[in-house]
Amino acid sequence: MSCSGGDPNFCPECGNVLPLPGKSNTVRCPRCSFCIPVTEFSGLEVCSTVVFNTVEQSPVAMEDDEGSELKGPVIDRRCIRCNKEGMIYHTRQMRSADEGQTVFFTCIHCRYQEKEDS
């Protein structure tokens, strides 16, 4: 079966993503070992784009009304003080290495802090 009728990025047998053609004469599917001659890829162009979020869109750093910056990933967790969604968290190893780490949460709205031992 030839992949010329479908998308040449995917194996026609199992649907797995095919690796890019290399120096060998065939492209082999890493999942089912289906082989395609490298000539099937002649004339195709590979394009990729990396898009970075602007600093303003980043949920990692947020400034509150007082101008001080809150840093950390924002998660969907409800604050028990103001009852709004959105808390920033960070972790620390507070106890011995064979015990779980402690997670610290800070509300992005009222700056209430809580901790959770795991």
Secondary structure, 3 states (H helix, E strand, C coil): CCHHHCCCCECCCCCCECCCCCCCCEEECCCCCCEEEHHHHCCCCCCCCCCCCCHHHCCCEEECCCCCEEECCEEEEECCCCCCEEEEEEEECCCCCCCCCEEEEEECCCCCEEEEEC
